[in-house]
Amino acid sequence: MDELTLKDYLRETSIVQSRLIFAAVIGVILIVTLVLRLFYLQVEQHQHYATLSQDNRIRLVPIPPVRGQIYDRKGVILAENLPVYTLEVTPDRVADMDALLRQVGQLLELSDKDLERFKETLHARPGFEAQTLKAGLTDDEVGRFAVNQHRFDGIELRARLQRHYPLGEELVHVVGYVGRISEADLGRIDRSAYRGTDYIGKLGIEDRYEDVLLGKVGYEQVETNAHGRVVRTLARTSPVAGGNVYLNIDTELQKVARESLGEYEGAVVAVEPRTGAVLAFVSNPVYDPNPFVNGIDSKSYKVLRESPSRPLLNRALNGRYAPGSTVKGLFALAALENGRSPEYSVYCPGWFSLKGSRHRYRCWKRSGHGSMNLYNAIVQSCDVYFYQLAYSLGIDKLYEFLTRYGLSRTTGIDLQGEPSGLVPSREWKRRAKGQPWYPGETVITGIGQGYTLVTPLQLASATGTIANRGERIRPRLVHSIQESQSKTRRVLQPEVLEKVKLPSSQYYDPVIHALTDVVHGQRGTARRVGQGAEYRFAGKTGTAQVIGIAQGARYDEKKIAKRFRDHSLFIAFAPVGEPKIAVAVIAENGGSGSRTAAPIARRVMDFFLTGAVEPLVPPKSKITDLQDGRPDQT
């Protein structure tokens, strides 16, 4: 007989009750979790998800405009836009930014500069805007990220246009470059105009004509899902491309000028006297602007910044030098205006002294020039004649006259940051140094030494003003601007700054005649450079001291370190009868103006006027040339 099994109802009831309690607890936990989640979503994250919800309906995406291009006078492209791939992050779509950056860093190389720049913009721009993490990806990087893009929310691979300078270093001091928008930039610009773009003009034409080159941002209204993916485009406002800028610069002439400077640090500026068009604007040495577009690395920038040759300095615009004897033509005009006859003579024994003083201001020709009138004093660059002239006129008249020719003011060229020159005056010295003006300082001002400082641009502009017989024209780098939509070109007209008034326009005749014989006369200080020219030109040599030489001592270039040697200067315009080009050359530590700077100017004028240029001939190492007004002491 089978055994009868009785159920344990008490035990089964206990099990059921335990299970019900467990299920109830789980239910309560789930309900609490759901409530907490709802509270978090509806209260804590209300703004965030409300924005996402709104974005799911309409999201406004900026479309950056194509930046205008820059060309030279012959249509050679100087700044263009090339397609590149970038990684762009929309911060509001990223739950954990640090985790995203780590994951992307494992896939692609993110430099410290990339991360630093991204984090700067992360705090400076709205989170709903896409921000560049890495630009200029290689084909291999593009491929690697493309196959893994599904793993990342809030980051996209996009094709963009990036600025490129095909001639590299050749015109960096003219064209400048664009760079990433910094926090400082964001504080001064209209942010709405830069929606969708990361770049802004930093130097040169890129900076000065930023409003022309930038263009106008466009927008797309798109519908997206919760992950930020575009579902469809609802509306589109196309961007307006920036205008193209055409320069007066002749790239071939620019290359000839820089080639002619060779290894000398210095500048060459060539202008068209009649219009003020800047034909060449050379500062040497140079550097490649392309690494600056996405941010040059700190090591490379440190090399440029700390280089003794200072390649970052735009010498043509910002370099300030004593003009030396190049201003003697202007002082000769001042003499004529103040009643001195061209035939008035001064005897040059090789030195000049103030009455009651034993100090001698030496002429570059220690044996003296003998009797010198205005013509001979310019042609042979007699210092004593101009010592005596400056002293007789006084510093007040010298200051007033040079200022009229623009040497103490900015020229108004279309570049940012142009400094003024320095023509000293009594008031300037009292204000700057707290000292009175001394007669000896007037004496050395007469040969372009002492406190007088000019930039190569100002010197070229003043030379053009002499060529124009007193009409001072604003130098201009830009010739015309082409509108992106109509494609019409608006030519910028020459602007007359002032007409320098002299009692008689005929005063220019003897001065220009003398300047012409500086290069074509038998006794001119630059007669060698005028030999064989197919045209007649006027010029003036100059030698500017870097260090003073003690009274009675002789200047021996071979015994002086290169950085302490005299600067070599030359100004010229050609042809004399109908000037088409005016040139100013400064070769730092190049010695006499006739030996170094004058041949450079001649090559520039030859190429511009005839299309031909002689091969470069290195200057002689033996110092046998005239010193162009370099006194033996100050």
Secondary structure, 3 states (H helix, E strand, C coil): CCCCCCCCHHHHHHHHHHHHHHHHHHHHHHHHHHHHHHHHHHHHCHHHHHHHHHHHHCEEEEECCCCCCEECCCCCEEEEEEEEEEEEECHHHCCCHHHHHHHHHHHCCCCHHHHHHHHHHHHHCCCCCCEEEEECCCHHHHHHHHCCHHHCCCEEEEEEEEEECCCHHHHHHHHCCEEECCHHHHCCCCHHHHCCCCEEECCHHHHHCHHHHHCECEEEEEEECCCCCEEEEEEEECCECCCEEEECCCHHHHHHHHHHHCCCCEEEEEECCCCCEEEEEEEECCCCCHHHCCCCCHHHHHHHHHCCCCCCCCHHHHCCECCHHHHHHHHHHHHHHCCCCCCCCEEECCEECCCCCCCCEECCCCCCCEEECHHHHHHCCCHHHHHHHHHHHCHHHHHHHHHHCCCCCCCCCCCCCCCCCECCCHHHHHHHHCCCCCHHHHHHHCCCCCCCEECHHHHHHHHHHHHCCCEEECCECEEEEECCCCCCEEECCCCEEEECCCCCHHHHHHHHHHHHHHHHCCCCCCHHHHCCCCCCCEEEEEEECCCCCCCCCCCCHHHCCHHHCCEEEEEEEECCCCCCEEEEEEECCCCCHHHHHHHHHHHHHHHHHHCCCCCCCCCCCCCCCCCCCCCCCC
